Amino acid sequence: MKQYKYSLDKSSKKFICPKCNKRTFVLYIETETKNYLGEDFGRCDRESNCSYHNTPTGEDKNTFEIVNVPKPLPNFHSLELIEKSFLSNHKNNFIDFLKTIFTAVEVKKAVNDYLIGTSKRWSGATVFWQIDNFEKVHGGKILQYNPQTCKRAKDQNGKSLIDWVHSILKRSKTINEFNLQQCLFGLHLISERNIKTVALVESEKTAVIMQLFKPEFVWLATGSKHGFKYEMLLPIKQYKIIAFPDKSEYKDWLKKATELNGFGFNVAVSDWLENKDFEAGTDFADVFINEIKEAKKVEVTHSETEQAIQ
């Protein structure tokens, strides 16, 4: 029986597909070592709806050849869509929550800086627009929050309420196809400010709240733990980057940061959350919100969170 050097991983692990952004991507492994070849080499299980397949070939180690399947060109939204999402900001659960912690002036500035919009997908749902440093609108991520806790709202099956603007447009037949190529949330801010250091977190919510709490940094978000990768961080390679992973993600982000630094990045990873007794998945915004609630006041001076990011 012929033994192939590379094969698709037969375990149950699935990763984010580079094309459709669904967690249906099976990676290739080296048969002998069982190591993954990289996040770009694999096959999407959504054969009918996506069919993305990037294949490594070549049986001889000395003549290893990579056959690249070209990624489809990305699509972009119009700026008019952002303007329309602004018109509905009179009812937005996330914005309403921010107003319980920060002043109206501070919240308005954050909304304008990050171009936070509102969607009719769910009543009071938030649109986090992904806009790059060339003002191209890559996508609009729609999330629903509990206005009292700022936790993600969930359906009856316990699944977080999340959608995308392009998915809604496709379902309504407004557009036929949309190839999403994500960028960092808040990326457009780096072209508007004279900055030296970028603070990087996972969730959009955390980026906005921490920008209000610690405005001397520019806070960007990967959108997911898997967004902490070369392609996403390339536009900010020239800056010093301080990454603040969620609780339990420190080791993974540290490993990736080490790899990125080998390519000329300057990434440091904070272990503050990891060394504290918090639940898995806790982020800096969660800690800050809890401090505010416990102190029962808007401003917390020299808080534990602030000391951690100085």
Steps between C-alpha positions, in 0.01 A plus 500: 500500500638838400583729791439867425718762662208737551139428581195674636473490878264217593427637847188700580687832513363770271642843429377824342479471121698779323221538245161461671613579857316197640657257746494221242864499386701176529877555496766290331752323722836340432431128535823419680509783755124570523583871488275747319648654185340837567164672528467548123534135392182300531151436371167651595231246586237722342562352158180634346499848651872573515725226351824675601793255475868595527715193436861411583649252253827316448615176657873572502613713795770654284260598225207614712268719299211714615210530259319820591133528421450874444277662756201680351525876490332665799183701476439824687194681629416858408548783748130576457416187698693637796310827478168314497597300809568829680142618447367231736739569787221640719448141626815294536547267797879527496500880479234520771720290728802721436297800616455336841877507553636792298379852428285574197788697346742209543254250354422722201870531423550122520200437273631749245859376521412134448200578276273279707163443336165339576329215317135404473604133508401500866357789696791714620767283334847647439698511176877495534635609162838366391664790315863489395762775491396584142135552602383181331208338681581130527194392695237579759480265798164509678479411869220521751576597860311500826461874576541445876806271503659558157522122463416347166135409467423138411215315335294224661770248412770697677662622178625859487304731273748589228461575129670688218373783282601319181312187612182703546545662159547159339192356668294796380638454145644852511837351403582163346846438641737651752853381571578614853861582576512624855725768644562617854213690658608862542777472241389827337611684814871443436491731199332776702736521796868539573553177691791281601326225695194295411305307764338186361211306653262233377153655513371820348317583822824485695684724252235773530477485879877495549539793259274696733684378807856531367487748207878545475507169309322420177296187569428259215326162501562176312131406518585146613791313656584364155534853362835540675707408194744634242251611236288696747792668676702584188358856469629583851838329468690829533355570845575362841213264577384402848257209488250443781355151447192377681548276801619151390625622160838628620712199399351488151549873440852490644592221259359693206670821615835320508443386142398851393807654660707265287352682199599843626203587719537653846230325702486468878229293669356593838465213749313705759159336452656155479658542842176612664219286636243571230276270301617383157399751234517803730639809327619842618162660435331244727744581781459873453120478496504297822728757665261777403202310641676419824622855548157639404654797327602591146869574553732243655838652586809279497288188462653157471417494131664836436817394679518188286514690171727787599 
